[in-house]
Amino acid sequence: MKKVIGKTLFIIIVFILAVTAFNSFFTVKPNQYVAVRQFGKIVRIENEPGLKFKLPFIQNTQKISAATAIYDVPPSDVITRDKKTMIADNYVLWKVTDPLKYIRTLDAVNDRAEERIDAAVYNALKNVISSMTQDEVIEARGEKLTQMLTEEANSDIRDYGIEILNAEIKALDLPEDNKAAVYDRMISERQNIAASYTAQGEAEAKKIRNQADKDVTVMIADANKNAEILIAEGEAEYMRILQEAYNTPEKAEFYNYIRSLDALKASLKGGNKTIILDKDSELVKILYGSLTDE
């Protein structure tokens, strides 16, 4: 009987020790906060991964994600400074940076956190876009507008232990009733810009053509001038060569004789063989001389 009681007590003691050990340790995972509570009051926050100790049965834990979360904000209407309505569809990347504030203000409930994020992003959209015209909003789309919205939203959400890493507009659209007017205005502006570029291009082309025509005229004038110079130099050289070739009376007489024969030959072409000559011409002298010789 004593053995049975002793065995039972041993099992009970082992069970109590096991339960105590189980309640004395907890694990902190990466990207996780663990709040240790004692009688409902937070006594410390653990964020280093590993096995941690707590007082059994007196302290309990509350786990909070430290990872980045994404929240798709419902689309909302906003009005620009020039009283134009736009529809913004956002998404937000956010994370818990102060788990103590997060627990105290939102009780670490994600649904409540998303409600506060929704309100903060809407207020940021309203404040940022209402300070800009529609054209300025369209021009700022992308990184610039995202940065402005993120900074504005964080100024409203930090008191809840949350940081918005990125508040980005995934779609920024116009109401159906004024889309056509805006698109027509944008097309007109682009056409005016295109016409301006075309006019500038045509003016530049005309300037280039005029310069090219001027250059061609100058080049042709220079070429003609050089050609005239070369012709004059050639003729001068030709006359010099002739002068050297016929610089004696005998050579000059022979040259005149050959020239006269060439002229006679040219005159006898065709059907008409009659030639009327002056009695003092070189041809008469040549022909008369030939007849005398016979």
Steps between C-alpha positions, in 0.01 A plus 500: 500500500782739591670424170186591308459826690868585451478428131188713469663790683804473275283517189313800638824679584643429153177625341508819709864558410427441132205741505710755689787464252257529208364823646845637581636525147385649171652546156550824310507448122666728242284802403303467821444694822391326818348708781535346847207589727476463873152535645399674173782755512774489236832451678726459198517455122716229346606533136824297480436154353558207736376323813393735781399457865194625686351441840264204476129556568568866585615632166348436158600609147346682207655456156507780238629477143794728418494410129396741228131469415302619198159662518287582197324827578150537351474757218395848606401828332721804556471857374791698359574866568331598174183313610548194279393161634739205472471137609806360682561129560786436744690221664717532810807315630514530879658345807492526879798697629387565859316193635428668835304784332343251262362294789386795708322686218375221274529194725720341229196432282578519128146595402514803726846585363368489142212729599750757629718457189193549280418827678862620496540433127169667416597809700841503330337474156258779584773730634753436223270498198289792622819710501571424132323563171393205287788561259748508790358174638536327162853638459600383851371145453756239596787536744438865588131456586572174686760673717263786582215263594728277709639791701154649555346167605783423745445829678155372597577134577822507707308536828367148445844336484469447123721620216372523144792400280330581172160652419477466125221583258450201271228676300410867471199547279240759407123472537332390178321833456816708454743249350423607143554870571833435671620270222398756233695770684804273533484415128474871411802582716704220343401619151610855586833367624539291183419801280758706687766232447403472132531877450838504672615209285386667178672827594820313576470304175452822301804652668707191413376501138580871460848447639549199271384701194735781597789256539421341161487842329835597652652165399370533141632858475839390630503208256411726204766748606761226523386361164537842332843538650601155376360573152686832481818334618450222242446747218802698607705181504359405161599837351843472656550157347384625158728798528793274579401257224477770228754755611681505160369629159524153347296339780245781491460465124456123536240552773304743280522252212356215711226721642401612148482139379282407798269792424478399133424141591223609731352725228480220242264284707150449358367515143604858422868508384514871402728719714524878470826633639664836543800544274721579798394199710743226594294241311532696174872520551517123565282411203671749272834365605386145422381599155826685427698194601306291250 
